[in-house]
Amino acid sequence: MNDVTGGREAVEGHDGKYRCIWPGSDPLYLAYHDTEWGVPEYDSRTLWEKLMLDGFQAGLSWITILRKRDAFRAGFAGFEPETVARFGETDVQRLLADAGIVRHRGKIEGTIRNAQAYLRLSEKGPFADFLWKHLDGRVIQNAFRTHEQVPAETAVSKAISKELKAAGFTFCGPTIVYAVMQACGMVNDHLTGCFRWQECAALARDTRPAA
């Protein structure tokens, strides 16, 4: 099925299931694809954690972050914004010395500022509502057949990015935001030939067709 027409379509795995091409054969990546990626997420803290981790991914591969996710969670107090918002220079130095995470001062300090921005937004309403309002609370059901058809950013991710930056967030460009939208099921970007496309579509509270 792969490369039949020049595009990278869903590929058959060792278990006979067809999947998106990007997880390859890495067991951790496959498990993430099969159980997490594309599942609609409506929990504010979880959405914030994913945005933070995707910010750390900038310039790296997602599998690198996935392998370090447990260490990130340990270092950042389970990504509880209330706790992270109070981190100071001692915490920054502790994290810079933590070989289990991506040791980048700008991203570490940015996560602290983003926790503070999260708390300010939360005074007005849930962070989940802040994100989902751009989609009217409905998952965008895309129908991409090949990997090449999947965009890196969209008008919606640009709008969310702009509003996040205005609220004081950093490391939240349109590409990072779209990666969060994909991972958290705000859009269903599993390829139509992937067994998870229909499964994730069925998990959405409400859906709307692609623009």
C-alpha positions as CSV (number, residue, x, y, z in Angstrom):
1,M,0.0,0.0,0.0
2,N,3.0,2.3,0.6
3,D,4.2,4.5,-2.3
4,V,1.7,3.1,-4.7
5,T,1.0,6.5,-6.3
6,G,4.1,8.3,-5.1
7,G,2.6,9.4,-1.7
8,R,3.3,7.7,1.6
9,E,0.1,6.0,2.6
10,A,-0.7,3.9,5.6
11,V,1.6,0.9,6.0
12,E,1.0,-2.6,7.2
13,G,2.6,-3.5,10.5
14,H,3.8,-6.9,11.7
15,D,0.3,-7.4,13.3
16,G,-1.5,-6.9,10.0
17,K,-2.9,-3.5,11.0
18,Y,-2.4,-0.5,8.7
19,R,-1.0,2.6,10.4
20,C,0.3,6.1,9.6
21,I,3.9,5.8,8.5
22,W,5.6,8.1,11.1
23,P,5.8,5.7,14.1
24,G,8.0,3.3,12.1
25,S,8.7,0.1,14.1
26,D,9.7,1.6,17.4
27,P,7.6,-0.1,20.1
28,L,7.2,3.1,22.2
29,Y,6.3,5.2,19.1
30,L,3.8,2.5,18.0
31,A,2.1,2.4,21.4
32,Y,1.9,6.2,21.4
33,H,0.3,6.2,17.9
34,D,-2.1,3.4,18.8
35,T,-3.3,4.7,22.1
36,E,-2.7,8.4,22.5
37,W,-2.1,10.4,19.3
38,G,-5.4,11.8,17.9
39,V,-7.5,11.0,20.9
40,P,-9.7,14.1,21.7
41,E,-8.4,15.6,24.9
42,Y,-10.6,18.0,26.9
43,D,-8.6,18.2,30.2
44,S,-6.9,21.6,30.6
45,R,-3.8,20.5,32.5
46,T,-3.2,17.7,30.0
47,L,-3.5,20.0,27.1
48,W,-1.0,22.4,28.7
49,E,1.5,19.6,29.3
50,K,1.3,18.6,25.7
51,L,1.9,22.2,24.6
52,M,4.9,22.4,26.9
53,L,6.4,19.2,25.6
54,D,5.9,20.2,22.0
55,G,7.7,23.4,22.8
56,F,10.7,21.4,24.0
57,Q,10.5,19.3,20.8
58,A,11.2,22.3,18.6
59,G,14.3,21.4,16.6
60,L,14.1,17.8,17.7
61,S,12.1,14.7,16.9
62,W,9.0,13.8,18.9
63,I,10.3,10.3,19.8
64,T,13.2,12.1,21.6
65,I,10.7,13.9,23.8
66,L,8.6,10.8,24.2
67,R,11.5,8.8,25.5
68,K,12.2,11.6,28.0
69,R,8.6,12.2,29.0
70,D,8.8,10.5,32.4
71,A,11.9,12.5,33.3
72,F,10.2,15.7,32.2
73,R,7.2,15.0,34.3
74,A,9.4,14.3,37.3
75,G,11.4,17.4,36.8
76,F,8.4,19.7,36.3
77,A,6.3,18.4,39.2
78,G,3.9,16.5,37.0
79,F,3.4,19.6,34.9
80,E,1.1,21.1,37.6
81,P,1.0,24.7,36.5
82,E,0.4,26.0,40.0
83,T,3.7,24.5,41.1
84,V,5.7,25.2,38.0
85,A,4.6,28.9,38.1
86,R,6.5,29.2,41.4
87,F,9.8,27.8,40.1
88,G,12.8,30.0,40.6
89,E,16.5,30.1,39.6
90,T,17.2,27.1,41.9
91,D,14.7,25.0,39.9
92,V,16.1,26.3,36.6
93,Q,19.6,25.2,37.7
94,R,18.3,21.8,38.9
95,L,16.6,21.2,35.5
96,L,19.7,22.4,33.6
97,A,21.6,19.6,35.4
98,D,19.0,17.0,34.7
99,A,20.4,14.8,31.9
100,G,17.0,13.1,31.6
101,I,15.4,16.1,29.9
102,V,16.3,18.6,27.1
103,R,18.5,21.0,28.9
104,H,17.7,24.3,27.3
105,R,17.5,27.4,29.5
106,G,15.2,29.3,27.2
107,K,12.7,26.5,27.0
108,I,12.9,25.8,30.8
109,E,12.3,29.4,31.6
110,G,9.6,29.6,29.0
111,T,7.8,26.7,30.6
112,I,7.7,28.7,33.9
113,R,6.4,31.8,32.2
114,N,3.8,29.6,30.4
115,A,2.6,28.2,33.7
116,Q,2.1,31.8,34.9
117,A,0.3,32.6,31.7
118,Y,-1.9,29.5,32.1
119,L,-2.9,30.6,35.6
120,R,-3.9,34.0,34.4
121,L,-6.0,32.5,31.6
122,S,-7.6,30.1,34.0
123,E,-8.9,33.0,36.0
124,K,-11.2,33.8,33.0
125,G,-12.1,30.2,32.2
126,P,-10.7,26.7,31.6
127,F,-7.6,26.5,29.3
128,A,-9.4,23.7,27.4
129,D,-12.2,26.1,26.5
130,F,-9.6,28.7,25.4
131,L,-8.2,26.2,22.8
132,W,-11.4,24.4,21.8
133,K,-13.4,27.6,21.2
134,H,-11.4,28.0,18.0
135,L,-13.0,24.9,16.7
136,D,-16.4,25.6,18.3
137,G,-15.7,22.6,20.5
138,R,-15.8,20.2,17.6
139,V,-13.1,17.9,16.2
140,I,-12.1,18.6,12.6
141,Q,-12.3,15.3,10.8
142,N,-9.7,15.4,8.0
143,A,-9.4,12.7,5.4
144,F,-5.8,12.6,4.3
145,R,-4.8,9.5,2.3
146,T,-1.0,10.3,2.2
147,H,1.5,11.7,4.7
148,E,2.3,14.5,2.2
149,Q,-1.2,15.8,2.4
150,V,-1.0,16.5,6.1
151,P,-0.2,20.2,6.8
152,A,2.4,21.5,9.2
153,E,0.1,24.4,10.2
154,T,-3.3,25.8,9.4
155,A,-5.3,29.0,9.7
156,V,-6.7,27.8,13.0
157,S,-3.3,26.9,14.5
158,K,-2.1,30.4,13.5
159,A,-5.1,32.0,15.2
160,I,-4.5,30.0,18.4
161,S,-0.8,30.7,18.3
162,K,-1.4,34.5,18.0
163,E,-3.8,34.4,21.0
164,L,-1.5,32.3,23.1
165,K,1.4,34.8,22.4
166,A,-0.9,37.7,23.3
167,A,-1.6,35.9,26.6
168,G,2.1,35.7,27.4
169,F,3.0,32.2,26.2
170,T,6.3,31.4,24.5
171,F,7.4,28.5,22.2
172,C,3.9,28.3,20.8
173,G,4.3,29.0,17.1
174,P,1.6,27.8,14.6
175,T,3.6,24.6,13.8
176,I,3.9,23.7,17.5
177,V,0.2,24.5,18.1
178,Y,-0.8,22.3,15.1
179,A,1.2,19.4,16.5
180,V,-0.7,19.8,19.8
181,M,-4.0,19.9,17.9
182,Q,-3.0,16.6,16.1
183,A,-1.8,14.9,19.2
184,C,-4.8,15.9,21.3
185,G,-7.4,15.1,18.8
186,M,-8.6,18.6,18.0
187,V,-8.0,17.4,14.4
188,N,-8.1,13.8,13.2
189,D,-5.0,13.6,11.1
190,H,-4.6,9.8,11.1
191,L,-4.5,8.7,7.5
192,T,-7.7,7.3,6.2
193,G,-6.0,4.0,5.6
194,C,-4.9,3.8,9.3
195,F,-6.9,1.7,11.6
196,R,-7.0,4.6,14.2
197,W,-8.7,7.0,11.9
198,Q,-12.1,5.6,12.4
199,E,-11.5,4.8,16.1
200,C,-10.4,8.3,16.9
201,A,-13.4,9.8,15.0
202,A,-15.7,7.7,17.1
203,L,-14.2,9.2,20.3
204,A,-15.0,12.8,19.5
205,R,-17.8,14.5,21.4
206,D,-18.8,16.4,18.3
207,T,-17.2,16.7,14.8
208,R,-17.1,19.0,11.9
209,P,-15.8,18.4,8.4
210,A,-12.4,19.8,7.3
211,A,-12.5,23.4,6.1
